[in-house]
Amino acid sequence: MKRFISILLFCLILKVNSHGMSVVFSWKQISYNFDGVLYTKNSDYDRTVNDNIHFEDELQEAGKFFIQYNNVPIGFEVYGDTVFVTVPRRRHGIPSTLNYLKLSDSCPILRPYPDVASRTLVSVYRPRVDECGRLWMVDTGLLEVPGERKQIQPPAIVVYDLNSKRQILRYQLKPTDLVDERTPGGLTFITVDVTSCSDTYAYITDLATNGLIVFSLKERDSWRIQDDSFRLDEGALNFTVAGNCSPWTRVINWRDGLFSIALSNRDTTNRRTAFFHPLVSTQEFSINTAVLKSSRQGNINGQVRLLGTRGPLTQSGSHDYHNGVLFFANVAQDGILCWNTRKPMTPENVVLVAQDREKLVYISDLKVKGDEVWVLVNQIPRFVYATLDPRENNFYILKGRVQDLIKNTKCA
Ligand SMILES: *[C@@H]1O[C@H](CO)[C@@H](O)[C@H](O)[C@H]1NC(C)=O
């Protein structure tokens, strides 16, 4: 009996778990449901699918419609009981780049959004829902297959109304928003800033050619901003993931610049602070959104604040804001960092609130939803430098309560 109780206690402790995050979905490999037709293993090009977008011509791999191993989720978003999952086209054999599933699904099989027949997007990274029930994203228009990069169509901002499931905007970015042919592949993150549903701005980071694109919905216009703070820090190159102890681990020297923008709540004059950082950096910067909205000449010189440094191994991708606390997807430590923005940004005030050498290996996207932090984990360095083991769980969506994560830390 005593033994039973201790096993029970052990299990309870495991369930509450060390890092405050619990698994919502896990995948060994990605499968799709196309109107009841299941794609759970490699399939040749399927002529029964009413296919508005397919890349048969580009496919060297004998007309493969679905190459399961190549499907790596990178971005996500949560809206009610719907979870969107994106699979950017960085390899052949990806049948749908924007997908969804329901929180109640017992098997996390992806379905194309809005439906099979309306697949017109080439490649989407990290979509975001705004306060007006709209889903925003950048379609990079790029087939990013190594050695065979092909710009299928110009990059565009695409917005869906989530009630009607209709596409309500496709805004093609202007040539002046882009630096060169590398730029579209860098447009992997969008932040939406709603004053009203018609007076809405979007900020798109460009991690490839170090810029920020601002879009005004009201004016249907966009412009590009450059600043030195968008550039990676050479001194923060070369980090590892998975705790440096897996056989496949190697030094990551990706040169990603400006990655993520997180917005504070509004002040009394409706202004917000935009917090931002390059991925290859341990620093954090901020700027007032009023400056971004008015800087059509592209120069924000003297308006950027360097907030401080988070400390060693704090390289981070996505970040998001919850009542004065920022949460960071900390790729270099397989964890989540927090920082209370009311305190000076110093390494002592930046706290590793979750860490897991398996389930948090490369948090590719992080979102605050209500009072919860949600993350999508994809081990992409392992995919790029070694191989995933299809018999193990490779991809996860996890969530944790803000209060649980920051309890008794300097972020509380
Ligand atoms: C990163 O690695 C490269 C190649 O090994 C090296 O030249 C560079 O000095 C390293 N940078 C840092 C900050 O460690």
The ligand as an SDF file (V2000), in Angstrom:
LIG
                    3D

 14 14  0  0  0  0  0  0  0  0999 V2000
   31.5810   31.2060  -34.4180 C   0  0  0  0  0  0  0  0  0  0  0  0
   32.1890   30.1910  -35.2010 O   0  0  0  0  0  0  0  0  0  0  0  0
   33.0070   30.6760  -36.2560 C   0  0  0  0  0  0  0  0  0  0  0  0
   33.4670   29.4810  -37.0750 C   0  0  0  0  0  0  0  0  0  0  0  0
   33.9790   28.4930  -36.2470 O   0  0  0  0  0  0  0  0  0  0  0  0
   34.1480   31.4900  -35.6670 C   0  0  0  0  0  0  0  0  0  0  0  0
   34.9500   32.0270  -36.7090 O   0  0  0  0  0  0  0  0  0  0  0  0
   33.5800   32.6330  -34.8150 C   0  0  0  0  0  0  0  0  0  0  0  0
   34.6390   33.3140  -34.1770 O   0  0  0  0  0  0  0  0  0  0  0  0
   32.6110   32.0870  -33.7800 C   0  0  0  0  0  0  0  0  0  0  0  0
   31.9810   33.2140  -33.0870 N   0  0  0  0  0  0  0  0  0  0  0  0
   31.7740   33.2310  -31.7690 C   0  0  0  0  0  0  0  0  0  0  0  0
   31.1500   34.4470  -31.2130 C   0  0  0  0  0  0  0  0  0  0  0  0
   32.0450   32.2950  -31.0420 O   0  0  0  0  0  0  0  0  0  0  0  0
  1  2  1  0
  1 10  1  0
  2  3  1  0
  3  4  1  0
  3  6  1  0
  4  5  1  0
  6  7  1  0
  6  8  1  0
  8  9  1  0
  8 10  1  0
 10 11  1  0
 11 12  1  0
 12 13  1  0
 12 14  2  0
M  END
$$$$
